[in-house]
Amino acid sequence: MTEVGQRIQVLTPRLANQIAAGEVVERPASVLKELLENALDAGAGQIDVEVEAGGVKLLRVRDDGRGIDEDDLPLALARHATSKIATLDDLEGVASLGFRGEALASISSVSRLELITSTNASGKGWRVIAEGRDMQPQVTPAPHPQGTSLVVRDLFFNTPARRKFLRTERTEFSHLEEVFRRLALSRQDVAFTLKHQGKQLHQLQPVTDPEDQQQLTRRIGQLLGKDFLEQSLQVEAVASGISLRGWVGLPVYARAQADRQYFFVNGRVVRDRLVAHAIRQAYQDVLYSGRHPVFVLWLDVDPTIVDVNVHPTKHEVRFRDGRWVHDFIFSSLHKRLGSALLGAEKQQPANTEPLREQPAPLPETSPVEQSSLNWQQQSSRPARPDASRIAESLAFYEQLAADPDSPPVEAASALSTTQATSEVPPLGYALAQLQGIYILAQNAQGLVVVDMHAAHERITYERLKQDWVKRPLTSQPLLVPETLSLDEELVELAGQQEALLADLGIQLEALGPQEMVLRSMPVLLQGARSTDLVMTLLQELQRFGSSRSLEASIHEVLASIACHGSVRAGRQLNLPEMNALLRDMESTERSDQCNHGRPTWFQLSMQDLDKMFLRGR
């Protein structure tokens, strides 16, 4: 091990830049991120990216932005030089993607970097490179259209220790392409192209009109695939000074990895813990265990209420009122995902609008009565305005079930005419029960298959949740009160939130500045790990201003009750019972998934069935 000298000395510019490069340049994808952000900040309307060997051998980014003045070129590759901020006050409302002025200097210290630029359409431009130990910039004339080209060759050629940590060409390119995808999603008004080894992989046209849904969906489909659009819901929410728009994937479209999650704040890609928590909470009740939702969302807020300079890579942000932003994101997504019959929006033909009905009111019954599955009685209440048509349809199906070999032609014809000329419920009308597990139904699109246990489980669960929301919750004193050791801030918070805690069935008393005693808990959570739950609840109240840990724990209990209280596989249902279940599904939130995140139904269109039987070939 070499001993460190006793004398203090100034690092050379190249060595200082190489050390700084450790913050900025991790792999070719890091370089592309910096270059693309610079191009966007320069007002580019077209950005072309060309890559060789995963970006290690060559990475070229060309834009048609404003370019750089000749007099400014010597500073373009210097550290702490930027055109994006002038005073400390500028950081309060920074709107550019980058501003530290270190990226190009750091990149040029670990690669062979060349910058060619022009500020007008004359074709005359300038080239600048940094050479030598002191990285002195060399500026020479060079032809170039308006805009800037940055060419990075042989990344880490002079730092072999860094180069050996690079992965395979395929892996490095996948990281690079992901950066390209994120920046292309963040600025849909800009055209992008991407070539690798001379092969063009992406050619994205700009969205010239933000209100043009066809342009917007085409661009999203090119970047995320057609399946994403088919299995996602559009979100649009606006509040005072803040707006949220984009797409969220259906719970059944969740992935094993969190690799299709894109969130943008004022056009900047972020991976923020507060945002992630809000989205995860919105999906909590409908997502299968261990799965991750897919989404692409844009949040627009006043730049003065968000700090983007809290992380070296600017992946995290800090909001002036984080609790308000958290609650806005959560409530917007929770409401959208809770819409009745989410999947029905995805089952409509392309040329029709989704069916929208006012959900039928829930019956005024207790949870015990709900689980009795008395659908004969429920089906007597009108679930739709035209009850006579339903009665006519059910009569036909009952007659069909009684004599399957000789269906009444007149009734079948009448039903077909009725369904062809008027609105059919989203889940249609029951045809039969399969193996005591599935309900087969016919709707306007074709065949619907329903898992009757999963569907009834969700219906029962949602009604149980409505019941427990009627606070205060019934509490039960602990046989042996439990002591909690807390910091002073949490003890003070518990005192401030005493009324809320009592409303939730929790009684906490202070024993000292850092100690409290827990005396009661909700009856529904009998046997739960009380101290851990209360600790989590207080921490969430402190960080987010609200807590869903207690709610989540109670929901687990209610989900278990719903599961055991719902109709079991093998139970034989008659047609009125099956149709009553379908109508209840249509008026129940989150009816597409059971309490465990499994789908409750799926659609087979007539086109799907025709394909299976090779019709039309």
C-alpha positions as CSV (number, residue, x, y, z in Angstrom):
1,M,0.0,0.0,0.0
2,T,1.5,3.4,-1.1
3,E,1.9,5.9,1.7
4,V,0.1,9.2,1.3
5,G,2.5,12.2,1.2
6,Q,2.5,14.8,3.9
7,R,2.4,17.8,1.5
8,I,-0.9,19.1,0.2
9,Q,-1.0,19.7,-3.5
10,V,-3.6,20.8,-6.1
11,L,-5.0,18.1,-8.3
12,T,-4.5,18.5,-12.1
13,P,-7.7,19.4,-14.0
14,R,-7.7,16.0,-15.7
15,L,-7.4,14.1,-12.4
16,A,-10.0,16.2,-10.7
17,N,-12.4,15.7,-13.6
18,Q,-11.7,11.9,-13.6
19,I,-12.6,11.8,-9.9
20,A,-15.8,13.9,-10.6
21,A,-16.6,11.5,-13.4
22,G,-17.3,8.8,-10.8
23,E,-20.4,10.8,-9.8
24,V,-21.6,11.4,-13.4
25,V,-20.3,8.6,-15.6
26,E,-21.0,5.1,-14.5
27,R,-21.5,3.5,-17.9
28,P,-22.5,4.5,-21.4
29,A,-26.1,5.0,-20.3
30,S,-24.9,7.7,-17.9
31,V,-23.2,9.5,-20.8
32,L,-26.3,9.3,-22.9
33,K,-28.5,10.7,-20.1
34,E,-26.3,13.8,-19.8
35,L,-26.0,14.4,-23.5
36,L,-29.8,14.0,-24.1
37,E,-30.6,16.3,-21.2
38,N,-28.3,19.0,-22.7
39,A,-29.9,18.6,-26.1
40,L,-33.4,19.0,-24.6
41,D,-32.3,22.1,-22.6
42,A,-30.9,23.6,-25.8
43,G,-34.4,23.5,-27.3
44,A,-33.9,20.6,-29.7
45,G,-36.9,19.5,-31.8
46,Q,-35.0,16.5,-33.3
47,I,-32.4,14.3,-31.6
48,D,-30.5,11.5,-33.3
49,V,-28.6,8.9,-31.3
50,E,-26.0,6.5,-32.9
51,V,-24.3,3.8,-30.9
52,E,-21.7,1.2,-31.4
53,A,-20.6,-1.7,-29.1
54,G,-23.3,-0.7,-26.6
55,G,-22.0,2.8,-26.4
56,V,-18.4,1.9,-25.3
57,K,-16.8,2.3,-28.7
58,L,-19.0,5.2,-30.0
59,L,-21.9,7.3,-28.8
60,R,-23.0,10.2,-31.0
61,V,-25.8,12.5,-30.2
62,R,-26.9,15.2,-32.7
63,D,-29.6,17.8,-32.1
64,D,-31.0,20.8,-33.9
65,G,-31.1,23.1,-30.9
66,R,-29.7,26.6,-30.4
67,G,-26.0,25.6,-30.6
68,I,-23.1,27.2,-28.7
69,D,-21.5,30.6,-29.5
70,E,-17.9,30.5,-30.6
71,D,-16.9,32.7,-27.7
72,D,-18.4,30.2,-25.2
73,L,-16.8,27.1,-26.6
74,P,-13.7,27.2,-24.4
75,L,-16.0,27.0,-21.3
76,A,-18.2,24.2,-22.8
77,L,-15.8,21.5,-21.5
78,A,-14.9,23.3,-18.3
79,R,-16.0,22.3,-14.8
80,H,-18.5,24.5,-12.9
81,A,-19.4,26.3,-16.1
82,T,-23.1,26.5,-17.1
83,S,-25.6,28.7,-19.0
84,K,-28.5,27.5,-16.9
85,I,-28.1,29.3,-13.6
86,A,-26.5,32.5,-12.6
87,T,-27.4,33.0,-9.0
88,L,-28.3,30.9,-6.0
89,D,-31.9,32.2,-6.3
90,D,-32.1,30.4,-9.7
91,L,-32.0,27.1,-7.9
92,E,-35.3,27.8,-6.3
93,G,-37.2,27.4,-9.5
94,V,-34.8,25.6,-11.8
95,A,-36.6,24.2,-14.9
96,S,-33.7,22.8,-16.8
97,L,-32.7,19.2,-16.7
98,G,-29.1,19.8,-15.8
99,F,-27.1,22.7,-14.5
100,R,-24.0,21.7,-12.5
101,G,-21.7,22.2,-15.5
102,E,-19.6,19.1,-14.7
103,A,-21.0,16.5,-17.2
104,L,-19.0,17.4,-20.4
105,A,-15.8,18.0,-18.4
106,S,-16.1,14.6,-16.6
107,I,-17.0,12.7,-19.8
108,S,-14.1,14.3,-21.8
109,S,-11.7,13.2,-19.0
110,V,-12.5,9.5,-19.5
111,S,-13.1,9.4,-23.2
112,R,-12.2,11.0,-26.5
113,L,-14.9,13.7,-26.7
114,E,-15.5,15.9,-29.7
115,L,-18.1,18.7,-29.8
116,I,-19.2,20.4,-33.1
117,T,-21.8,23.2,-33.0
118,S,-23.3,26.0,-35.0
119,T,-25.8,28.7,-33.9
120,N,-27.3,29.4,-37.3
121,A,-28.2,27.7,-40.6
122,S,-25.2,29.0,-42.6
123,G,-23.4,25.7,-42.3
124,K,-20.4,27.2,-40.6
125,G,-19.6,25.8,-37.2
126,W,-16.8,25.1,-34.7
127,R,-15.2,22.0,-33.2
128,V,-13.8,21.9,-29.7
129,I,-11.9,19.1,-28.0
130,A,-10.0,18.9,-24.7
131,E,-6.5,17.5,-24.8
132,G,-3.4,17.1,-22.7
133,R,-2.8,16.9,-18.9
134,D,-4.5,20.2,-18.2
135,M,-7.4,19.5,-20.7
136,Q,-6.9,22.8,-22.6
137,P,-9.7,23.3,-25.1
138,Q,-8.8,23.4,-28.8
139,V,-11.3,25.3,-31.0
140,T,-11.2,24.9,-34.8
141,P,-13.6,25.7,-37.6
142,A,-15.9,22.9,-38.8
143,P,-19.0,22.7,-41.0
144,H,-22.2,21.9,-39.2
145,P,-25.9,22.6,-39.5
146,Q,-27.6,24.6,-36.7
147,G,-27.4,22.6,-33.5
148,T,-24.8,20.5,-31.8
149,S,-23.2,17.1,-32.3
150,L,-21.4,15.4,-29.4
151,V,-19.2,12.4,-30.2
152,V,-17.9,10.2,-27.4
153,R,-15.4,7.5,-28.4
154,D,-13.5,4.8,-26.4
155,L,-15.2,5.3,-23.1
156,F,-12.8,4.6,-20.1
157,F,-9.9,4.1,-22.5
158,N,-7.5,5.8,-20.0
159,T,-9.1,4.4,-16.8
160,P,-8.9,0.6,-17.3
161,A,-10.0,-0.1,-13.7
162,R,-13.3,1.5,-14.5
163,R,-13.6,-0.2,-17.9
164,K,-13.3,-3.7,-16.5
165,F,-16.5,-3.1,-14.5
166,L,-18.6,-2.7,-17.6
167,R,-20.9,-5.6,-18.5
168,T,-21.5,-7.3,-21.8
169,E,-22.4,-5.2,-24.9
170,R,-25.9,-6.4,-24.8
171,T,-26.4,-5.5,-21.1
172,E,-24.8,-2.0,-21.6
173,F,-27.0,-1.4,-24.6
174,S,-30.2,-2.4,-22.6
175,H,-29.3,0.2,-20.0
176,L,-28.7,2.8,-22.7
177,E,-31.9,2.0,-24.5
178,E,-33.8,2.4,-21.2
179,V,-32.3,5.9,-20.7
180,F,-33.4,6.7,-24.3
181,R,-36.9,5.4,-23.6
182,R,-37.3,7.5,-20.4
183,L,-36.1,10.7,-22.1
184,A,-38.3,10.1,-25.1
185,L,-41.3,9.6,-22.8
186,S,-40.5,12.7,-20.9
187,R,-40.5,15.0,-24.0
188,Q,-43.1,13.7,-26.5
189,D,-42.9,16.9,-28.4
190,V,-39.4,16.0,-29.6
191,A,-38.5,13.6,-32.4
192,F,-36.0,10.9,-31.5
193,T,-34.1,8.2,-33.5
194,L,-31.8,5.5,-32.2
195,K,-29.3,3.4,-34.2
196,H,-27.2,0.5,-32.9
197,Q,-24.4,-1.0,-35.0
198,G,-25.9,0.9,-38.0
199,K,-29.4,-0.6,-37.5
200,Q,-32.2,1.8,-36.8
201,L,-34.2,0.6,-33.8
202,H,-36.4,3.6,-32.9
203,Q,-37.8,6.4,-35.1
204,L,-40.3,8.5,-33.1
205,Q,-42.3,11.3,-34.5
206,P,-43.1,14.2,-32.3
207,V,-46.5,14.8,-30.7
208,T,-47.5,18.1,-32.3
209,D,-50.8,18.4,-30.6
210,P,-51.0,17.3,-26.9
211,E,-54.8,16.9,-27.3
212,D,-54.4,14.5,-30.2
213,Q,-54.9,11.1,-28.6
214,Q,-54.0,9.2,-31.7
215,Q,-50.5,10.8,-31.8
216,L,-50.0,10.3,-28.1
217,T,-51.0,6.7,-28.0
218,R,-48.9,5.9,-31.1
219,R,-45.8,7.3,-29.4
220,I,-46.5,5.4,-26.2
221,G,-47.2,2.2,-28.1
222,Q,-43.8,2.5,-30.0
223,L,-41.9,2.9,-26.7
224,L,-43.8,0.6,-24.4
225,G,-45.6,-1.8,-26.7
226,K,-49.2,-2.3,-27.8
227,D,-49.9,-4.6,-24.9
228,F,-49.3,-1.7,-22.5
229,L,-51.9,0.4,-24.1
230,E,-54.4,-2.4,-24.2
231,Q,-53.9,-3.3,-20.5
232,S,-53.8,0.2,-19.1
233,L,-56.2,2.9,-17.9
234,Q,-55.8,6.6,-18.8
235,V,-55.5,8.9,-15.8
236,E,-56.2,12.6,-15.7
237,A,-56.6,14.5,-12.5
238,V,-56.2,18.2,-11.7
239,A,-56.1,20.1,-8.4
240,S,-55.0,23.6,-7.4
241,G,-51.6,24.1,-9.0
242,I,-51.0,20.4,-9.8
243,S,-52.0,18.0,-12.4
244,L,-51.4,14.3,-13.0
245,R,-51.9,12.5,-16.4
246,G,-50.8,9.3,-18.1
247,W,-51.5,5.6,-18.0
248,V,-51.6,3.0,-15.2
249,G,-51.6,-0.7,-15.9
250,L,-54.4,-3.0,-14.9
251,P,-53.5,-5.1,-11.8
252,V,-53.6,-8.3,-13.9
253,Y,-50.9,-6.7,-16.1
254,A,-48.4,-6.3,-13.2
255,R,-44.9,-7.6,-13.7
256,A,-42.4,-9.6,-11.6
257,Q,-39.9,-6.7,-11.7
258,A,-40.4,-2.9,-11.3
259,D,-39.0,-2.3,-14.8
260,R,-41.9,-0.6,-16.4
261,Q,-42.5,2.3,-14.1
262,Y,-42.0,5.8,-15.4
263,F,-42.8,8.9,-13.4
264,F,-42.0,12.4,-14.5
265,V,-42.1,15.6,-12.5
266,N,-42.2,18.7,-14.8
267,G,-40.7,16.5,-17.5
268,R,-37.9,15.2,-15.3
269,V,-37.5,11.4,-14.7
270,V,-37.6,10.7,-11.0
271,R,-37.6,7.6,-8.8
272,D,-38.8,9.2,-5.6
273,R,-39.7,7.3,-2.4
274,L,-42.7,9.5,-1.6
275,V,-44.1,9.0,-5.1
276,A,-43.4,5.3,-5.0
277,H,-45.2,5.0,-1.6
278,A,-48.3,6.8,-2.9
279,I,-48.5,4.6,-6.0
280,R,-47.9,1.4,-4.1
281,Q,-50.7,2.3,-1.6
282,A,-53.1,3.0,-4.5
283,Y,-52.5,-0.6,-5.8
284,Q,-52.5,-2.2,-2.4
285,D,-55.9,-3.8,-2.5
286,V,-55.8,-5.2,-6.0
287,L,-52.2,-6.4,-6.7
288,Y,-51.1,-9.9,-6.5
289,S,-48.4,-10.5,-3.9
290,G,-44.8,-9.8,-5.1
291,R,-46.0,-8.1,-8.3
292,H,-45.2,-4.6,-9.5
293,P,-47.6,-2.3,-11.3
294,V,-46.7,-0.7,-14.7
295,F,-47.3,3.0,-15.3
296,V,-46.2,6.1,-17.1
297,L,-47.3,9.3,-15.3
298,W,-46.6,12.9,-15.7
299,L,-46.9,15.2,-12.7
300,D,-46.8,19.0,-13.4
301,V,-46.4,21.4,-10.5
302,D,-45.1,24.9,-9.9
303,P,-41.2,24.6,-10.2
304,T,-40.9,26.8,-7.1
305,I,-42.5,24.2,-4.8
306,V,-40.2,21.3,-5.9
307,D,-36.4,21.0,-5.2
308,V,-34.7,18.9,-7.9
309,N,-31.2,19.4,-6.5
310,V,-31.4,17.0,-3.6
311,H,-29.6,14.1,-5.3
312,P,-26.4,14.0,-7.5
313,T,-28.3,12.2,-10.3
314,K,-31.5,14.2,-9.7
315,H,-33.5,11.0,-9.5
316,E,-35.1,12.2,-6.3
317,V,-37.0,15.4,-5.7
318,R,-38.3,17.2,-2.6
319,F,-41.7,18.8,-2.5
320,R,-42.4,21.8,-0.3
321,D,-45.6,20.1,0.8
322,G,-44.8,16.4,0.3
323,R,-47.9,15.2,2.2
324,W,-50.3,17.1,-0.1
325,V,-48.5,15.8,-3.2
326,H,-48.6,12.2,-1.8
327,D,-52.3,12.4,-1.0
328,F,-53.1,13.9,-4.4
329,I,-51.3,11.1,-6.3
330,F,-52.7,8.4,-4.0
331,S,-56.3,9.6,-4.2
332,S,-56.2,10.1,-8.0
333,L,-54.9,6.6,-8.7
334,H,-57.0,4.9,-6.0
335,K,-60.1,6.5,-7.4
336,R,-59.2,5.5,-11.0
337,L,-58.3,1.9,-10.1
338,G,-61.5,1.6,-8.0
339,S,-63.8,2.4,-10.9
340,A,-66.4,-0.2,-11.3
341,L,-65.6,-2.9,-13.8
342,L,-62.1,-1.7,-14.9
343,G,-61.6,-4.4,-17.4
344,A,-64.9,-3.5,-19.2
345,E,-63.2,-0.4,-20.5
346,K,-60.7,-2.6,-22.2
347,Q,-63.2,-5.0,-23.7
348,Q,-65.1,-2.4,-25.8
349,P,-64.8,-2.5,-29.6
350,A,-62.5,0.2,-30.9
351,N,-65.3,2.2,-32.5
352,T,-67.6,2.4,-29.4
353,E,-67.5,4.2,-26.1
354,P,-67.2,2.3,-22.9
355,L,-70.5,1.6,-21.2
356,R,-71.1,3.8,-18.2
357,E,-73.8,3.1,-15.8
358,Q,-74.8,4.4,-12.4
359,P,-74.0,1.6,-10.0
360,A,-76.9,0.1,-8.2
361,P,-77.0,1.1,-4.5
362,L,-75.6,-1.5,-2.1
363,P,-78.3,-3.2,0.0
364,E,-78.7,-2.2,3.6
365,T,-77.6,-5.4,5.2
366,S,-75.0,-6.5,7.7
367,P,-71.8,-8.3,6.8
368,V,-73.3,-11.6,8.0
369,E,-76.3,-11.2,5.7
370,Q,-74.0,-10.3,2.8
371,S,-72.1,-13.6,3.2
372,S,-75.3,-15.7,3.1
373,L,-75.4,-15.3,-0.7
374,N,-79.2,-14.7,-0.9
375,W,-79.1,-13.8,-4.5
376,Q,-82.6,-14.8,-5.3
377,Q,-83.8,-12.0,-3.0
378,Q,-81.3,-9.5,-4.4
379,S,-82.2,-10.2,-8.0
380,S,-85.7,-9.0,-7.3
381,R,-84.5,-5.4,-7.0
382,P,-84.1,-3.7,-10.4
383,A,-80.4,-3.5,-11.3
384,R,-81.1,-1.8,-14.5
385,P,-83.8,0.7,-15.7
386,D,-85.5,-1.9,-18.1
387,A,-86.2,-4.7,-15.7
388,S,-88.7,-6.3,-18.1
389,R,-86.0,-7.0,-20.7
390,I,-83.9,-8.8,-18.0
391,A,-86.9,-10.8,-16.9
392,E,-87.5,-11.8,-20.6
393,S,-83.8,-12.8,-21.0
394,L,-83.8,-14.8,-17.8
395,A,-87.0,-16.6,-18.8
396,F,-85.3,-17.7,-22.0
397,Y,-82.2,-18.9,-20.2
398,E,-84.3,-20.8,-17.6
399,Q,-86.2,-22.5,-20.4
400,L,-83.0,-23.3,-22.2
401,A,-81.5,-24.8,-19.1
402,A,-84.6,-26.9,-18.6
403,D,-84.5,-28.4,-22.1
404,P,-81.0,-27.9,-23.6
405,D,-81.7,-30.2,-26.5
406,S,-84.7,-28.2,-27.8
407,P,-84.1,-24.5,-27.3
408,P,-87.2,-22.3,-28.0
409,V,-86.5,-20.7,-31.3
410,E,-88.9,-17.8,-30.8
411,A,-87.4,-16.8,-27.4
412,A,-83.8,-17.1,-28.7
413,S,-84.7,-14.9,-31.7
414,A,-86.4,-12.4,-29.5
415,L,-83.4,-12.2,-27.1
416,S,-81.0,-11.8,-30.0
417,T,-83.0,-9.0,-31.4
418,T,-83.3,-7.3,-28.0
419,Q,-79.5,-7.5,-27.4
420,A,-78.7,-6.3,-30.9
421,T,-80.9,-3.2,-30.6
422,S,-80.3,-2.1,-27.1
423,E,-77.7,-1.9,-24.4
424,V,-76.4,-5.1,-22.8
425,P,-74.8,-5.0,-19.3
426,P,-71.0,-5.1,-19.4
427,L,-70.9,-8.7,-18.1
428,G,-74.0,-9.7,-20.1
429,Y,-76.4,-12.5,-19.1
430,A,-75.6,-15.9,-17.5
431,L,-75.7,-19.0,-19.7
432,A,-74.6,-21.8,-17.4
433,Q,-72.3,-22.9,-14.6
434,L,-69.2,-24.9,-15.3
435,Q,-68.0,-27.6,-12.9
436,G,-69.5,-25.6,-10.0
437,I,-66.6,-23.1,-10.3
438,Y,-67.1,-20.8,-13.3
439,I,-70.1,-18.8,-14.6
440,L,-70.4,-18.6,-18.4
441,A,-72.1,-15.5,-19.7
442,Q,-72.8,-13.8,-23.0
443,N,-72.3,-10.0,-23.5
444,A,-72.1,-7.8,-26.6
445,Q,-68.5,-8.8,-27.3
446,G,-68.8,-12.6,-26.9
447,L,-68.2,-15.0,-24.0
448,V,-67.5,-13.9,-20.4
449,V,-66.0,-16.4,-17.9
450,V,-66.4,-15.5,-14.2
451,D,-64.7,-17.2,-11.2
452,M,-67.7,-17.1,-8.9
453,H,-65.8,-17.5,-5.6
454,A,-63.3,-14.8,-6.5
455,A,-66.0,-12.5,-7.6
456,H,-68.2,-12.9,-4.6
457,E,-65.1,-12.6,-2.4
458,R,-64.5,-9.1,-3.8
459,I,-68.1,-8.1,-3.4
460,T,-68.2,-9.3,0.2
461,Y,-64.9,-7.6,1.0
462,E,-65.9,-4.2,-0.4
463,R,-69.1,-4.2,1.7
464,L,-67.2,-5.2,4.8
465,K,-64.8,-2.3,4.2
466,Q,-67.8,0.1,3.9
467,D,-69.0,-1.2,7.3
468,W,-65.7,-0.7,9.2
469,V,-65.3,2.8,7.8
470,K,-68.3,3.8,10.0
471,R,-66.0,4.8,12.9
472,P,-65.3,4.9,15.7
473,L,-64.0,1.3,15.7
474,T,-64.9,-0.9,18.6
475,S,-61.8,-1.1,20.8
476,Q,-60.8,-3.8,23.3
477,P,-58.5,-3.2,26.4
478,L,-55.3,-5.2,26.3
479,L,-55.0,-7.7,29.1
480,V,-51.4,-6.6,29.6
481,P,-50.7,-3.0,28.5
482,E,-47.6,-2.8,26.3
483,T,-44.8,-0.2,26.6
484,L,-43.3,1.5,23.5
485,S,-40.0,3.4,23.4
486,L,-40.3,6.3,21.0
487,D,-38.4,9.4,20.2
488,E,-39.7,12.7,21.5
489,E,-41.2,13.7,18.1
490,L,-43.3,10.6,17.9
491,V,-44.5,11.0,21.5
492,E,-45.5,14.6,20.7
493,L,-47.2,13.5,17.4
494,A,-49.2,10.8,19.3
495,G,-50.5,13.5,21.7
496,Q,-51.5,15.7,18.7
497,Q,-53.3,12.8,17.0
498,E,-55.1,11.5,20.1
499,A,-58.5,12.0,18.7
500,L,-57.6,10.2,15.5
501,L,-56.1,7.3,17.4
502,A,-59.2,7.0,19.6
503,D,-61.3,7.0,16.5
504,L,-59.3,4.0,15.3
505,G,-59.7,2.2,18.6
506,I,-56.2,2.8,19.9
507,Q,-55.5,4.2,23.3
508,L,-52.0,5.5,24.0
509,E,-50.8,7.3,27.1
510,A,-47.5,9.1,27.6
511,L,-45.3,7.8,30.5
512,G,-42.3,10.1,29.8
513,P,-40.7,12.2,27.1
514,Q,-39.7,9.0,25.1
515,E,-42.1,6.3,26.4
516,M,-45.7,5.5,25.9
517,V,-48.1,2.7,27.0
518,L,-50.6,1.0,24.7
519,R,-53.8,0.2,26.5
520,S,-56.3,-0.8,23.8
521,M,-56.5,-1.9,20.2
522,P,-59.4,-2.5,17.7
523,V,-61.4,-5.7,18.2
524,L,-60.8,-6.6,14.6
525,L,-57.1,-6.8,15.2
526,Q,-57.2,-9.1,18.2
527,G,-54.0,-11.1,18.2
528,A,-52.0,-8.7,15.9
529,R,-48.5,-7.5,16.8
530,S,-49.8,-4.4,18.4
531,T,-46.6,-2.5,19.2
532,D,-45.2,-3.0,15.7
533,L,-48.4,-1.9,14.1
534,V,-48.7,1.3,16.2
535,M,-45.1,2.1,15.6
536,T,-45.6,1.9,11.8
537,L,-48.8,3.9,12.1
538,L,-47.0,6.8,13.9
539,Q,-44.1,6.8,11.5
540,E,-46.4,7.1,8.5
541,L,-48.3,9.9,10.2
542,Q,-45.1,11.7,10.8
543,R,-43.8,11.3,7.2
544,F,-46.9,11.4,5.1
545,G,-49.5,13.1,7.3
546,S,-51.7,10.1,7.1
547,S,-51.4,6.4,7.7
548,R,-52.7,3.3,6.0
549,S,-50.9,0.7,8.0
550,L,-53.8,0.2,10.4
551,E,-56.2,0.3,7.5
552,A,-54.1,-2.3,5.7
553,S,-54.0,-4.6,8.7
554,I,-57.8,-4.3,9.2
555,H,-58.3,-5.0,5.5
556,E,-56.3,-8.2,5.9
557,V,-58.7,-9.3,8.5
558,L,-61.7,-8.3,6.5
559,A,-60.2,-10.1,3.4
560,S,-59.9,-13.3,5.5
561,I,-63.5,-12.9,6.6
562,A,-64.7,-12.3,3.0
563,C,-62.8,-15.3,1.8
564,H,-64.3,-17.7,4.3
565,G,-67.7,-16.1,3.9
566,S,-68.0,-16.3,0.2
567,V,-69.5,-18.9,-2.0
568,R,-67.3,-21.9,-2.3
569,A,-66.4,-23.9,-5.4
570,G,-68.9,-26.6,-6.1
571,R,-72.0,-24.6,-5.0
572,Q,-74.7,-25.0,-7.7
573,L,-76.3,-21.7,-8.6
574,N,-79.4,-21.1,-10.7
575,L,-79.6,-18.5,-13.5
576,P,-81.2,-15.7,-11.3
577,E,-78.4,-16.2,-8.7
578,M,-75.7,-16.1,-11.4
579,N,-77.2,-12.9,-13.0
580,A,-77.5,-11.3,-9.6
581,L,-73.8,-11.9,-9.0
582,L,-72.9,-10.4,-12.4
583,R,-75.0,-7.3,-11.6
584,D,-73.3,-7.0,-8.2
585,M,-69.9,-7.2,-9.9
586,E,-70.9,-4.3,-12.1
587,S,-71.7,-2.1,-9.2
588,T,-68.7,-3.1,-7.0
589,E,-65.4,-1.3,-7.0
590,R,-62.3,-3.2,-8.0
591,S,-64.5,-6.1,-9.1
592,D,-61.8,-7.2,-11.7
593,Q,-59.6,-8.7,-9.0
594,C,-60.3,-10.7,-5.9
595,N,-58.7,-9.7,-2.5
596,H,-55.5,-11.6,-3.4
597,G,-55.1,-9.8,-6.7
598,R,-56.3,-12.7,-9.0
599,P,-58.6,-11.8,-11.9
600,T,-62.3,-12.5,-11.3
601,W,-63.3,-12.7,-15.0
602,F,-62.0,-12.5,-18.5
603,Q,-63.5,-11.9,-22.0
604,L,-63.4,-14.0,-25.1
605,S,-64.5,-11.9,-28.0
606,M,-66.2,-13.3,-31.1
607,Q,-63.0,-12.6,-33.0
608,D,-61.1,-14.7,-30.4
609,L,-63.6,-17.5,-30.8
610,D,-63.5,-17.3,-34.6
611,K,-59.7,-17.7,-34.5
612,M,-59.9,-20.8,-32.3
613,F,-62.3,-22.4,-34.8
614,L,-60.5,-21.1,-37.9
615,R,-63.7,-19.4,-39.1
616,G,-63.3,-17.2,-42.1
617,R,-60.2,-19.0,-43.5
